[in-house]
C-alpha cells in the first residue's frame, strides 16, 4: 500500500487554504524521497542531474519563464571536476571551456605588478577551466529531462509537517513532496519563508536575522565573437586573465578570453563606506541590464592590454541584455535546514566571486546533499531530519573556509586601501613560490565526489581528503558481487557438466 495515498494534502490543514485544489502527494516507492527543488540555477540543476542519476524522483520549480543566462564568466577546477568525470561528461565540458594558464596583474595604466602561472595540473591533476556562465547553464539544462522542470512557478510560501512538504506558487498551484530544497539564490523565497516561520517560534539564531555583508558592486559582460586580427588573444587555445587595479578610483577589473572568439570582463567597484554600500543596496537589488548604464560611462575609458582599444570597445561589442550590474555580498548562514526543508548554494551562503567559489560551492552542496539523500535509512520524518543535518555537518565547516578564502582573495585582487596594497605587494613579491604551491594543493584537496557512483581516480601529486562512503552503495555492490559470483559458479557448473562424456 502506498503510504502517501492515506494522507490528506497539506493545505487541507492550512488556516488559509488556496482556492485552487491541491494536488495529491506523489506516489512513493517507500525507499526514495520525492524532492521539490525551488530554483533552476546552477545548484538546482546540478542537484537535479545527480538525483536523476541516483534514481531519486524530483521536480524543479523556476520563477522565471526560462533560465536567463547572465553575461559573466565562471571558473572551476579540481574541487568539482572529478564529479564531471564520474557523470561521464568531462570531455563534453572541455569543449565549452578553456584552460586558464596565466594571470597578469597590472595597474590601470598597464604598468605590470606581477605575472602568475596558473598551470597547476601537475600539482592538483586538473587545469583551471574558464567558460561563459551561459554555456554552463545550457550544458546542465540539456542534462535534465524537460518534463522535470516547471517554469513560471514563483513559490510564495510552503508548509511542512511530519508527513511531507508542500509549496504554493503565485498562480495558485500547489505541489507536494517529501523534501523541499531551496536553491533559489541569495534572496531565496524558501529561506525567507523558513526563517519567518522559525522566528515566529523563537528558533532562528540572531545572526541569521542580519543582512548580507555588502562591500562591492560589479559590472559583468561577455562580448559577441570578435575579430582575431583586432584582438589576437581571442584566437588562443589557452586562457589568460588580465587583472587591473585602477589607482585613484574605486575600480578594479578583469578580462578573460573564452571560446568562440569572445572576451568576458568583470568590473568591481569597492565601496568607500557602509553608508555608500547601503545607498547602492537601495538603488540596485538584482542582476539586470537596466542598472548598468551609469557604471558603464564611468569605466569606458579603461585601457586594454593590447593595442589602443578601451573597455568601452568591448562593451559596445556586447549585447546590452548580456551586461549586468550586481552587488557582491557575502554571508554564511547558520540555519541550513529545519524539518524537511534544506537550503543550498547562494540561498544559504553567498561568497564573493574573488575566489571563483560561488558556483563550485553550490555544486559541492548538491553532491553532498545527493549523497545524504541516497543513504536515507527510511522516509520517516526523523530519518529525513538526520540526513539533512548530516548534509549541513559535512558542508558548513568547509564553506566557512571557502568564504574566508574568498575574502582574502578580494583583498588581493580588489582592494584599494593602503593596507590592502601593502598586503598585495608582500604576497606577490616576497612570499616564496613553494608556499603559494602549498596553498594551491591545500585548497584543491577538498573535492567531494558522488558516493553512489564509482569514484574518479586521484589526479595530481597533492593529497586528497577522503570521501565519506555510502552505506547503501557499499551494500548494493556487495550484493552485486555475490550475484556475479553465483552466476560465475552456475556457468562453471554448466560448462563442467557439458564437458562430461556421454555414457554409451
VEXNU-845987 format. One record per residue (C-alpha): residue number from 1; x, y, z; residue in one letter. Coordinates in nm, 4 decimals. Each point is the difference from the previous one (the first is absolute). Example, Ala and Ser with C-alpha at 12.3 -4.5 7.8 and 13.67 -1.06 7.14 Angstrom:
residues 2
REC, 1, 1.2300, -0.4500, 0.7800, A
REC, 2, 0.1370, 0.3440, -0.0660, S
This chain:
residues 504
REC, 1, 0.0000, 0.0000, 0.0000, X
REC, 2, 0.1260, 0.3477, -0.0830, X
REC, 3, 0.0299, 0.1895, 0.3284, X
REC, 4, -0.0352, 0.3371, -0.1713, X
REC, 5, -0.3472, -0.0818, -0.1260, X
REC, 6, -0.1289, -0.0298, 0.3583, X
REC, 7, 0.0914, 0.3622, 0.0753, X
REC, 8, -0.1924, 0.3155, -0.0687, X
REC, 9, 0.1695, 0.2745, -0.1996, X
REC, 10, 0.1779, 0.2407, 0.2335, X
REC, 11, -0.2081, 0.3027, -0.0968, X
REC, 12, -0.3099, -0.1635, 0.1455, X
REC, 13, 0.1623, 0.0700, 0.3369, X
REC, 14, 0.0824, 0.3606, -0.0924, X
REC, 15, -0.2007, 0.2747, 0.1693, X
REC, 16, -0.0137, 0.1922, -0.3298, X
REC, 17, -0.0216, -0.2691, -0.2677, X
REC, 18, 0.0406, 0.0829, -0.3671, X
REC, 19, -0.3119, 0.0329, -0.2116, X
REC, 20, 0.1777, -0.2332, -0.2437, X
REC, 21, -0.0302, -0.3722, 0.0795, X
REC, 22, 0.3237, -0.1494, 0.1288, X
REC, 23, 0.1676, -0.2738, -0.1966, X
REC, 24, 0.0263, -0.3301, 0.1811, X
REC, 25, 0.3433, -0.1014, 0.1273, X
REC, 26, 0.1989, -0.1982, -0.2576, X
REC, 27, 0.0180, -0.3770, -0.0005, X
REC, 28, 0.2837, -0.1276, 0.2179, X
REC, 29, 0.2020, -0.3197, -0.0276, X
REC, 30, 0.0548, 0.0130, 0.3757, X
REC, 31, 0.3763, 0.0285, -0.0492, X
REC, 32, 0.0892, 0.3133, -0.1955, X
REC, 33, -0.1318, 0.3441, 0.0990, X
REC, 34, -0.1790, 0.2261, -0.2448, X
REC, 35, 0.1997, 0.3257, -0.0083, X
REC, 36, -0.1346, 0.3457, -0.0835, X
REC, 37, 0.2833, 0.2262, -0.1255, X
REC, 38, -0.0801, 0.3727, -0.0046, X
REC, 39, 0.2340, 0.1811, -0.2382, X
REC, 40, 0.1444, -0.1044, -0.3367, X
REC, 41, 0.3387, 0.1641, 0.0452, X
REC, 42, 0.3312, -0.1825, -0.0053, X
REC, 43, -0.0495, -0.1647, 0.3398, X
REC, 44, -0.3584, -0.1033, -0.0640, X
REC, 45, 0.0703, -0.1448, -0.3439, X
REC, 46, 0.3098, -0.1848, 0.1191, X
REC, 47, -0.1953, -0.1538, 0.2868, X
REC, 48, -0.2656, -0.1071, -0.2517, X
REC, 49, 0.2663, -0.1708, -0.2121, X
REC, 50, 0.1349, -0.1872, 0.3024, X
REC, 51, -0.3422, -0.1063, 0.1267, X
REC, 52, -0.0878, -0.1206, -0.3484, X
REC, 53, 0.3134, -0.2151, -0.0010, X
REC, 54, -0.0830, -0.1291, 0.3506, X
REC, 55, -0.3530, -0.0989, -0.0994, X
REC, 56, -0.1546, 0.2457, 0.2473, X
REC, 57, -0.3194, 0.1682, -0.1322, X
REC, 58, -0.0018, 0.3809, -0.0078, X
REC, 59, -0.1585, 0.3087, -0.1541, X
REC, 60, 0.1618, 0.3401, -0.0615, X
REC, 61, -0.1961, 0.3250, 0.0346, X
REC, 62, 0.1358, 0.3220, -0.1519, X
REC, 63, -0.1696, 0.3372, 0.0388, X
REC, 64, 0.1227, 0.1344, -0.3361, X
REC, 65, -0.1634, -0.0968, -0.3330, X
REC, 66, 0.3363, -0.1443, -0.1001, X
REC, 67, 0.3540, -0.0258, 0.1343, X
REC, 68, 0.1673, 0.3335, -0.0737, X
REC, 69, 0.3722, -0.0310, -0.0564, X
REC, 70, 0.2046, 0.2819, 0.1438, X
REC, 71, 0.2927, 0.1583, -0.1801, X
REC, 72, 0.2655, -0.0970, 0.2518, X
REC, 73, 0.2878, -0.2455, -0.0084, X
REC, 74, 0.0451, -0.2995, 0.2295, X
REC, 75, 0.2983, -0.2128, 0.0916, X
REC, 76, 0.0187, -0.3441, 0.1605, X
REC, 77, 0.2821, -0.2417, 0.0753, X
REC, 78, 0.0890, -0.3066, 0.2056, X
REC, 79, -0.2552, 0.0818, 0.2703, X
REC, 80, -0.2858, -0.1265, -0.2216, X
REC, 81, 0.1383, -0.1323, -0.3313, X
REC, 82, 0.0379, -0.3597, 0.1332, X
REC, 83, -0.3801, -0.0108, 0.0234, X
REC, 84, -0.0206, 0.0965, -0.3680, X
REC, 85, 0.2196, -0.3032, -0.0666, X
REC, 86, -0.2283, -0.2208, 0.2079, X
REC, 87, -0.3040, 0.1163, -0.1939, X
REC, 88, 0.1734, -0.0692, -0.3300, X
REC, 89, -0.0120, 0.3465, -0.1522, X
REC, 90, 0.3415, 0.1431, 0.0826, X
REC, 91, 0.1179, -0.0177, -0.3623, X
REC, 92, -0.3224, 0.1640, -0.1173, X
REC, 93, 0.0544, 0.2782, 0.2547, X
REC, 94, 0.3542, 0.0569, -0.1294, X
REC, 95, -0.1505, 0.0944, -0.3373, X
REC, 96, -0.1759, 0.3046, 0.1469, X
REC, 97, 0.2858, 0.1135, 0.2254, X
REC, 98, 0.3614, 0.1081, -0.0267, X
REC, 99, 0.2902, -0.0617, 0.2437, X
REC, 100, 0.1201, 0.3099, 0.1831, X
REC, 101, 0.3797, -0.0109, 0.0166, X
REC, 102, 0.1107, 0.3510, 0.0951, X
REC, 103, -0.1040, 0.3043, 0.2035, X
REC, 104, 0.1440, 0.3402, -0.0885, X
REC, 105, -0.0499, 0.2541, 0.2808, X
REC, 106, 0.0416, 0.3650, -0.0984, X
REC, 107, -0.0844, 0.3539, 0.0972, X
REC, 108, -0.2583, 0.1866, -0.2052, X
REC, 109, 0.2697, 0.1672, -0.2114, X
REC, 110, 0.1222, -0.3490, -0.1057, X
REC, 111, 0.3021, 0.0135, 0.2355, X
REC, 112, 0.0753, -0.3624, 0.1024, X
REC, 113, -0.0356, -0.1099, 0.3633, X
REC, 114, 0.0507, -0.3766, -0.0314, X
REC, 115, -0.0457, -0.2831, -0.2476, X
REC, 116, -0.1071, -0.3321, 0.1487, X
REC, 117, -0.0016, -0.3458, -0.1553, X
REC, 118, -0.3368, -0.1649, 0.0677, X
REC, 119, 0.0943, -0.3309, -0.1648, X
REC, 120, -0.0300, -0.2314, 0.3013, X
REC, 121, -0.0924, -0.3245, -0.1749, X
REC, 122, 0.3095, -0.1832, 0.1297, X
REC, 123, -0.0867, 0.1013, 0.3565, X
REC, 124, -0.3765, -0.0476, 0.0104, X
REC, 125, -0.0714, -0.2125, -0.3066, X
REC, 126, -0.2286, 0.2415, -0.1856, X
REC, 127, 0.0216, 0.3291, -0.1813, X
REC, 128, -0.1970, 0.3012, 0.1151, X
REC, 129, -0.2806, 0.0084, -0.2612, X
REC, 130, -0.1654, 0.3264, -0.1114, X
REC, 131, -0.3282, 0.0389, -0.1876, X
REC, 132, -0.2990, 0.2284, -0.0437, X
REC, 133, -0.2667, -0.0511, 0.2666, X
REC, 134, -0.2632, -0.0384, -0.2739, X
REC, 135, 0.1856, -0.3027, -0.1372, X
REC, 136, -0.0131, -0.1790, 0.3345, X
REC, 137, -0.3708, 0.0775, 0.0355, X
REC, 138, -0.0720, -0.1426, -0.3437, X
REC, 139, 0.2252, -0.2979, 0.0718, X
REC, 140, -0.1786, -0.0895, 0.3234, X
REC, 141, -0.3424, 0.0737, -0.1440, X
REC, 142, 0.0621, -0.2497, -0.2793, X
REC, 143, 0.0625, -0.2713, 0.2623, X
REC, 144, -0.3350, 0.0430, 0.1793, X
REC, 145, -0.3184, -0.1503, -0.1551, X
REC, 146, -0.2220, 0.2887, -0.1116, X
REC, 147, -0.3064, -0.1448, 0.1723, X
REC, 148, 0.1741, 0.0275, 0.3389, X
REC, 149, 0.0348, 0.3828, -0.0155, X
REC, 150, -0.2973, 0.2320, 0.0540, X
REC, 151, 0.0583, 0.3596, -0.1089, X
REC, 152, -0.2043, 0.3065, 0.1014, X
REC, 153, -0.0499, -0.1558, 0.3431, X
REC, 154, 0.0731, 0.2671, 0.2605, X
REC, 155, -0.0164, -0.1591, 0.3437, X
REC, 156, -0.1876, 0.2229, 0.2442, X
REC, 157, -0.0075, -0.2210, 0.3084, X
REC, 158, 0.0367, -0.3541, 0.1226, X
REC, 159, -0.1287, -0.2314, 0.2707, X
REC, 160, 0.1654, -0.2991, 0.1587, X
REC, 161, -0.0916, -0.2523, 0.2652, X
REC, 162, 0.0962, -0.3544, 0.0966, X
REC, 163, -0.1701, -0.1356, -0.3122, X
REC, 164, 0.1546, 0.2160, -0.2715, X
REC, 165, 0.0586, 0.3442, -0.1513, X
REC, 166, -0.2142, 0.2132, -0.2289, X
REC, 167, 0.0759, 0.3118, -0.2029, X
REC, 168, -0.2565, 0.2525, -0.1182, X
REC, 169, 0.0740, 0.1982, -0.3160, X
REC, 170, -0.1179, 0.3465, -0.1052, X
REC, 171, -0.2400, -0.1533, -0.2528, X
REC, 172, -0.1796, -0.1831, 0.2827, X
REC, 173, 0.1336, -0.3446, -0.0787, X
REC, 174, 0.1445, -0.2203, 0.2722, X
REC, 175, 0.2468, -0.2881, -0.0095, X
REC, 176, 0.0832, -0.2655, 0.2569, X
REC, 177, 0.3174, -0.1916, 0.0790, X
REC, 178, 0.2032, -0.1574, 0.2761, X
REC, 179, 0.2833, 0.2567, 0.0005, X
REC, 180, 0.0145, 0.3671, -0.1024, X
REC, 181, 0.3303, 0.1430, -0.1293, X
REC, 182, 0.0461, 0.3767, -0.0186, X
REC, 183, 0.2441, 0.0626, -0.2861, X
REC, 184, -0.1477, 0.3360, -0.0928, X
REC, 185, 0.2914, 0.2362, 0.0520, X
REC, 186, 0.1150, 0.2684, 0.2408, X
REC, 187, -0.3529, 0.1387, 0.0425, X
REC, 188, -0.1497, -0.3462, 0.0401, X
REC, 189, -0.3763, -0.0047, 0.0506, X
REC, 190, 0.0353, -0.3398, 0.1669, X
REC, 191, 0.2561, 0.1352, 0.2486, X
REC, 192, -0.2061, 0.3077, 0.0769, X
REC, 193, -0.3130, -0.2059, 0.0594, X
REC, 194, 0.1891, -0.2543, 0.2113, X
REC, 195, 0.1723, 0.2687, 0.2069, X
REC, 196, -0.3310, 0.1777, 0.0583, X
REC, 197, -0.1527, -0.3228, 0.1294, X
REC, 198, 0.2983, -0.0630, 0.2268, X
REC, 199, 0.0064, 0.3585, 0.1255, X
REC, 200, -0.3672, -0.0218, 0.0950, X
REC, 201, 0.0932, -0.3031, 0.2122, X
REC, 202, 0.3128, 0.1737, 0.1420, X
REC, 203, 0.2162, -0.2679, -0.1639, X
REC, 204, 0.2016, 0.2193, -0.2390, X
REC, 205, 0.3544, 0.0931, 0.1120, X
REC, 206, 0.0506, 0.3750, 0.0346, X
REC, 207, 0.2892, -0.0055, -0.2475, X
REC, 208, -0.2350, -0.1228, -0.2746, X
REC, 209, -0.2232, 0.3051, 0.0371, X
REC, 210, 0.2786, 0.2293, -0.1190, X
REC, 211, 0.0381, 0.1028, -0.3643, X
REC, 212, 0.2738, -0.1156, -0.2348, X
REC, 213, 0.3317, 0.1851, 0.0128, X
REC, 214, 0.0280, 0.2522, -0.2822, X
REC, 215, 0.3398, 0.1291, -0.1043, X
REC, 216, 0.0062, 0.0035, -0.3789, X
REC, 217, -0.2073, 0.0286, -0.3141, X
REC, 218, 0.1024, -0.1248, -0.3430, X
REC, 219, -0.0732, 0.0229, -0.3699, X
REC, 220, 0.0282, -0.3181, -0.2081, X
REC, 221, -0.0300, -0.0728, -0.3689, X
REC, 222, 0.0978, -0.2353, -0.2827, X
REC, 223, 0.0620, 0.1321, -0.3490, X
REC, 224, -0.1200, -0.1362, -0.3289, X
REC, 225, 0.2563, -0.1814, -0.2140, X
REC, 226, 0.2911, 0.2362, -0.0665, X
REC, 227, 0.2506, 0.0333, -0.2835, X
REC, 228, 0.3271, -0.1877, 0.0726, X
REC, 229, 0.1810, 0.2583, -0.2107, X
REC, 230, -0.1098, 0.2803, 0.2311, X
REC, 231, 0.0076, -0.2066, 0.3209, X
REC, 232, 0.2652, -0.2744, -0.0416, X
REC, 233, -0.0656, -0.1356, 0.3499, X
REC, 234, -0.3368, -0.1480, -0.1044, X
REC, 235, 0.1687, -0.2432, -0.2409, X
REC, 236, 0.2139, -0.1600, 0.2709, X
REC, 237, -0.0751, -0.3532, 0.1133, X
REC, 238, 0.0980, 0.0738, 0.3594, X
REC, 239, -0.1582, 0.2453, 0.2386, X
REC, 240, 0.1597, 0.3166, 0.1329, X
REC, 241, -0.1293, 0.2330, 0.2682, X
REC, 242, 0.0924, 0.3662, 0.0237, X
REC, 243, -0.0768, 0.1597, 0.3363, X
REC, 244, 0.0123, 0.3806, 0.0274, X
REC, 245, 0.0118, 0.2135, 0.3113, X
REC, 246, -0.0917, 0.3522, -0.1086, X
REC, 247, 0.1760, 0.2297, 0.2459, X
REC, 248, -0.1787, 0.3120, 0.1143, X
REC, 249, -0.3399, -0.1598, -0.0636, X
REC, 250, -0.2158, -0.2550, 0.1848, X
REC, 251, 0.0287, -0.2392, -0.2958, X
REC, 252, 0.1823, -0.3199, -0.0842, X
REC, 253, -0.0833, -0.2105, -0.3025, X
REC, 254, 0.0797, -0.3294, -0.1691, X
REC, 255, 0.0096, -0.1231, -0.3570, X
REC, 256, -0.0154, -0.3647, -0.1171, X
REC, 257, 0.0034, -0.1675, -0.3385, X
REC, 258, -0.2408, -0.2889, -0.0509, X
REC, 259, -0.1138, -0.2154, -0.2913, X
REC, 260, -0.1729, 0.1256, -0.3150, X
REC, 261, 0.2365, 0.3007, -0.0280, X
REC, 262, -0.1658, 0.1784, 0.2914, X
REC, 263, 0.1226, 0.2001, 0.2981, X
REC, 264, -0.1529, 0.0229, 0.3480, X
REC, 265, 0.0553, 0.2990, 0.2272, X
REC, 266, -0.0810, 0.0675, 0.3651, X
REC, 267, 0.0263, 0.3502, 0.1481, X
REC, 268, -0.0080, 0.0205, 0.3815, X
REC, 269, -0.0725, 0.3177, 0.1949, X
REC, 270, 0.1038, 0.0102, 0.3668, X
REC, 271, -0.2219, 0.2023, 0.2310, X
REC, 272, 0.1737, 0.2702, 0.2022, X
REC, 273, -0.2372, -0.0341, 0.2958, X
REC, 274, -0.2887, -0.1981, 0.1407, X
REC, 275, -0.2316, 0.2924, -0.0778, X
REC, 276, 0.0990, -0.0102, -0.3669, X
REC, 277, -0.0650, -0.3743, -0.0069, X
REC, 278, -0.3455, 0.0482, 0.1530, X
REC, 279, -0.0863, 0.2664, -0.2565, X
REC, 280, 0.1026, -0.2362, -0.2808, X
REC, 281, -0.2105, -0.2734, 0.1589, X
REC, 282, -0.3041, 0.2242, -0.0125, X
REC, 283, 0.0500, 0.0793, -0.3675, X
REC, 284, 0.0947, -0.3433, -0.1281, X
REC, 285, -0.1321, -0.3344, 0.1262, X
REC, 286, 0.0370, -0.2512, -0.2825, X
REC, 287, 0.2049, -0.0910, -0.3057, X
REC, 288, -0.1226, 0.1980, -0.2996, X
REC, 289, 0.1089, 0.1973, -0.3080, X
REC, 290, -0.2196, 0.2961, 0.0945, X
REC, 291, 0.2285, 0.0785, 0.2943, X
REC, 292, 0.3281, 0.0099, -0.1908, X
REC, 293, -0.0156, 0.3266, -0.1966, X
REC, 294, 0.1533, 0.2427, 0.2500, X
REC, 295, 0.2875, -0.2324, 0.0897, X
REC, 296, 0.0783, -0.0647, -0.3670, X
REC, 297, 0.0618, 0.3691, -0.0601, X
REC, 298, 0.2451, 0.0144, 0.2909, X
REC, 299, 0.2170, -0.2905, -0.1197, X
REC, 300, -0.0101, 0.0232, -0.3812, X
REC, 301, 0.3418, 0.1684, -0.0206, X
REC, 302, 0.1956, -0.2806, 0.1715, X
REC, 303, 0.2888, -0.1136, -0.2207, X
REC, 304, 0.0215, -0.3526, -0.1444, X
REC, 305, 0.3250, -0.1998, 0.0309, X
REC, 306, 0.0393, -0.0219, -0.3751, X
REC, 307, -0.0113, 0.2655, -0.2709, X
REC, 308, -0.1566, 0.3403, 0.0596, X
REC, 309, -0.3512, -0.1117, 0.0865, X
REC, 310, -0.2025, 0.0627, 0.3139, X
REC, 311, -0.2500, -0.1921, 0.2080, X
REC, 312, -0.2670, 0.2093, -0.1707, X
REC, 313, 0.0802, -0.1765, -0.3283, X
REC, 314, -0.0775, -0.3350, 0.1645, X
REC, 315, -0.3167, 0.1356, 0.1591, X
REC, 316, -0.1167, 0.1208, -0.3422, X
REC, 317, 0.0640, -0.3517, -0.1341, X
REC, 318, -0.2243, -0.1505, 0.2689, X
REC, 319, -0.3801, -0.0320, -0.0300, X
REC, 320, -0.1453, 0.2299, 0.2653, X
REC, 321, -0.2103, -0.2804, 0.1477, X
REC, 322, 0.3271, -0.1905, 0.0617, X
REC, 323, 0.1395, 0.2793, 0.2191, X
REC, 324, -0.1060, -0.0059, 0.3631, X
REC, 325, 0.0705, 0.1878, 0.3193, X
REC, 326, -0.0181, -0.1745, 0.3357, X
REC, 327, 0.0974, 0.0438, 0.3621, X
REC, 328, 0.2747, -0.2262, 0.1282, X
REC, 329, -0.1072, -0.1212, 0.3411, X
REC, 330, 0.1147, -0.2668, 0.2374, X
REC, 331, -0.1449, -0.1887, 0.2928, X
REC, 332, -0.0152, -0.3559, 0.1260, X
REC, 333, -0.3274, -0.0679, 0.1815, X
REC, 334, -0.0162, -0.2254, 0.3047, X
REC, 335, -0.3432, -0.1461, -0.0789, X
REC, 336, 0.0291, -0.2409, -0.2934, X
REC, 337, -0.2889, -0.2338, 0.0681, X
REC, 338, -0.3100, -0.0438, 0.2108, X
REC, 339, -0.2453, -0.2862, -0.0147, X
REC, 340, -0.0268, -0.1137, -0.3617, X
REC, 341, 0.1396, 0.3234, -0.1464, X
REC, 342, 0.3630, 0.0554, -0.0991, X
REC, 343, 0.1933, 0.2821, -0.1715, X
REC, 344, 0.2855, -0.0185, -0.2505, X
REC, 345, 0.2163, 0.2439, -0.1957, X
REC, 346, -0.0443, 0.3759, 0.0340, X
REC, 347, -0.3199, -0.0607, 0.1982, X
REC, 348, 0.2132, -0.0996, 0.3001, X
REC, 349, 0.3478, 0.1395, -0.0753, X
REC, 350, 0.0827, 0.2955, -0.2220, X
REC, 351, 0.3711, 0.0255, -0.0816, X
REC, 352, 0.1968, 0.2726, -0.1721, X
REC, 353, 0.1013, -0.1014, -0.3552, X
REC, 354, 0.3659, 0.0811, 0.0667, X
REC, 355, 0.0740, -0.3653, 0.0745, X
REC, 356, -0.2262, -0.1263, -0.2801, X
REC, 357, -0.1650, -0.2276, 0.2564, X
REC, 358, -0.3678, 0.0999, -0.0197, X
REC, 359, -0.1057, -0.2407, -0.2742, X
REC, 360, 0.2413, -0.2669, 0.1242, X
REC, 361, -0.1468, 0.0210, 0.3515, X
REC, 362, -0.3523, -0.0377, -0.1366, X
REC, 363, 0.1017, -0.3108, -0.1936, X
REC, 364, 0.1817, -0.1439, 0.3024, X
REC, 365, -0.3165, 0.0553, 0.2045, X
REC, 366, -0.1935, -0.1947, -0.2616, X
REC, 367, 0.2511, -0.2876, 0.0119, X
REC, 368, -0.0084, -0.0371, 0.3793, X
REC, 369, -0.3783, 0.0415, 0.0188, X
REC, 370, -0.0531, -0.2627, -0.2719, X
REC, 371, 0.2311, -0.2374, 0.1887, X
REC, 372, -0.1968, 0.0519, 0.3238, X
REC, 373, -0.3353, -0.0514, -0.1719, X
REC, 374, 0.1255, -0.3155, -0.1698, X
REC, 375, 0.0952, -0.1381, 0.3421, X
REC, 376, -0.3335, 0.0754, 0.1667, X
REC, 377, -0.0837, -0.2794, 0.2431, X
REC, 378, -0.3748, 0.0464, -0.0525, X
REC, 379, -0.2573, 0.2632, -0.0939, X
REC, 380, -0.0901, 0.0579, 0.3630, X
REC, 381, 0.0177, 0.3588, 0.1173, X
REC, 382, 0.2852, -0.0718, 0.2412, X
REC, 383, 0.2069, -0.1678, -0.2714, X
REC, 384, -0.0453, 0.2957, -0.2351, X
REC, 385, 0.0985, 0.2476, 0.2707, X
REC, 386, 0.3086, -0.2086, 0.0783, X
REC, 387, 0.1067, -0.0059, -0.3668, X
REC, 388, -0.0439, 0.3760, -0.0440, X
REC, 389, 0.1948, 0.0712, 0.3185, X
REC, 390, 0.2773, -0.2278, -0.1270, X
REC, 391, 0.0116, 0.2080, -0.3194, X
REC, 392, 0.0494, 0.3187, 0.2052, X
REC, 393, 0.2603, -0.1659, 0.2237, X
REC, 394, 0.2069, -0.0962, -0.3050, X
REC, 395, -0.0296, 0.3305, -0.1861, X
REC, 396, -0.0236, 0.2825, 0.2530, X
REC, 397, 0.3616, -0.0119, 0.1299, X
REC, 398, 0.1418, -0.0206, -0.3517, X
REC, 399, -0.2126, 0.2887, -0.1267, X
REC, 400, 0.1274, 0.2154, 0.2865, X
REC, 401, 0.3530, -0.0703, -0.1234, X
REC, 402, -0.0937, 0.0774, -0.3605, X
REC, 403, -0.1682, 0.3233, 0.1056, X
REC, 404, 0.3116, 0.1085, 0.1871, X
REC, 405, 0.2147, -0.0818, -0.3045, X
REC, 406, -0.2280, 0.2109, -0.2201, X
REC, 407, 0.0375, 0.2966, 0.2333, X
REC, 408, 0.3784, -0.0357, -0.0005, X
REC, 409, 0.0013, -0.0109, -0.3801, X
REC, 410, -0.2243, 0.3078, -0.0090, X
REC, 411, 0.2671, 0.1854, 0.1975, X
REC, 412, 0.2682, -0.1082, -0.2484, X
REC, 413, -0.1860, 0.0663, -0.3236, X
REC, 414, -0.2620, 0.2669, 0.0809, X
REC, 415, 0.1475, 0.1941, 0.2919, X
REC, 416, 0.0751, 0.3692, -0.0443, X
REC, 417, 0.0987, 0.1083, 0.3530, X
REC, 418, 0.3631, 0.0531, 0.0968, X
REC, 419, -0.0061, -0.3041, 0.2293, X
REC, 420, -0.1383, -0.2180, -0.2811, X
REC, 421, 0.2706, 0.1274, -0.2361, X
REC, 422, 0.2689, -0.0929, 0.2518, X
REC, 423, -0.1441, -0.3487, 0.0453, X
REC, 424, -0.0108, -0.0464, -0.3772, X
REC, 425, 0.3629, 0.1051, -0.0359, X
REC, 426, 0.1129, -0.2425, 0.2706, X
REC, 427, -0.1934, -0.2944, -0.1442, X
REC, 428, 0.1086, 0.0457, -0.3606, X
REC, 429, 0.3600, 0.1100, 0.0540, X
REC, 430, 0.1238, -0.1423, 0.3275, X
REC, 431, -0.1724, -0.3342, 0.0555, X
REC, 432, 0.1917, -0.2984, -0.1439, X
REC, 433, -0.1583, -0.1952, -0.2836, X
REC, 434, 0.0154, -0.3191, 0.2069, X
REC, 435, -0.2345, 0.1531, 0.2565, X
REC, 436, -0.2456, 0.1051, -0.2697, X
REC, 437, 0.0098, -0.3526, -0.1466, X
REC, 438, -0.0783, -0.1469, 0.3417, X
REC, 439, -0.3014, 0.2297, 0.0207, X
REC, 440, -0.1219, -0.1153, -0.3432, X
REC, 441, 0.0386, -0.3664, 0.0998, X
REC, 442, -0.1819, 0.0539, 0.3298, X
REC, 443, -0.2896, 0.1826, -0.1679, X
REC, 444, -0.0357, -0.2765, -0.2596, X
REC, 445, 0.0095, -0.2857, 0.2522, X
REC, 446, -0.3712, 0.0369, 0.0737, X
REC, 447, -0.1768, -0.1569, -0.2976, X
REC, 448, -0.3160, -0.1847, 0.1090, X
REC, 449, -0.1275, -0.2632, -0.2398, X
REC, 450, -0.3261, -0.1835, -0.0572, X
REC, 451, 0.0177, -0.3036, 0.2245, X
REC, 452, -0.2666, -0.1992, -0.1857, X
REC, 453, 0.2164, -0.0090, -0.3149, X
REC, 454, 0.3513, -0.1399, -0.0540, X
REC, 455, 0.2499, 0.2579, 0.1230, X
REC, 456, 0.2165, 0.1891, -0.2480, X
REC, 457, 0.3737, -0.0741, 0.0282, X
REC, 458, 0.2128, 0.2277, 0.2169, X
REC, 459, 0.1934, 0.2340, -0.2276, X
REC, 460, 0.2961, 0.2243, 0.0810, X
REC, 461, 0.2871, -0.0352, 0.2451, X
REC, 462, -0.1790, 0.1646, 0.2920, X
REC, 463, -0.2071, -0.1821, 0.2652, X
REC, 464, -0.3790, -0.0284, -0.0242, X
REC, 465, -0.2330, -0.0059, 0.2989, X
REC, 466, -0.1822, -0.3337, 0.0433, X
REC, 467, -0.3618, -0.0474, -0.1047, X
REC, 468, -0.2724, -0.1003, 0.2441, X
REC, 469, -0.1126, -0.3391, -0.1389, X
REC, 470, -0.3602, -0.0825, -0.0869, X
REC, 471, -0.1520, -0.2707, 0.2196, X
REC, 472, -0.2666, -0.0791, -0.2584, X
REC, 473, 0.2395, -0.0059, -0.2969, X
REC, 474, 0.2449, -0.2314, 0.1760, X
REC, 475, -0.2847, -0.2385, 0.0866, X
REC, 476, -0.1249, 0.0078, -0.3595, X
REC, 477, 0.3494, -0.0716, -0.1277, X
REC, 478, 0.0367, -0.2898, 0.2460, X
REC, 479, -0.3263, -0.1548, -0.1188, X
REC, 480, 0.1025, 0.0535, -0.3611, X
REC, 481, 0.3332, -0.1770, 0.0593, X
REC, 482, -0.1826, -0.2916, 0.1614, X
REC, 483, -0.2388, -0.0237, -0.2946, X
REC, 484, 0.2916, 0.0146, -0.2435, X
REC, 485, 0.1767, -0.2769, 0.1924, X
REC, 486, -0.3149, -0.2160, -0.0007, X
REC, 487, -0.0370, 0.0567, -0.3712, X
REC, 488, 0.3642, -0.0896, -0.0619, X
REC, 489, -0.0324, -0.3221, 0.2037, X
REC, 490, -0.3180, -0.0944, -0.1842, X
REC, 491, 0.1677, 0.0513, -0.3378, X
REC, 492, 0.3020, -0.1997, 0.1160, X
REC, 493, -0.2248, -0.2880, 0.1069, X
REC, 494, -0.1805, 0.0064, -0.3333, X
REC, 495, 0.3304, -0.0055, -0.1887, X
REC, 496, 0.1276, -0.2865, 0.2183, X
REC, 497, -0.3183, -0.1989, -0.0533, X
REC, 498, 0.0156, 0.0620, -0.3722, X
REC, 499, 0.3573, -0.1286, -0.0195, X
REC, 500, -0.0790, -0.3421, 0.1593, X
REC, 501, -0.0037, -0.2963, -0.2466, X
REC, 502, -0.3433, -0.1310, -0.0904, X
REC, 503, -0.0394, -0.3595, 0.1326, X
REC, 504, -0.0508, -0.2666, -0.2691, X
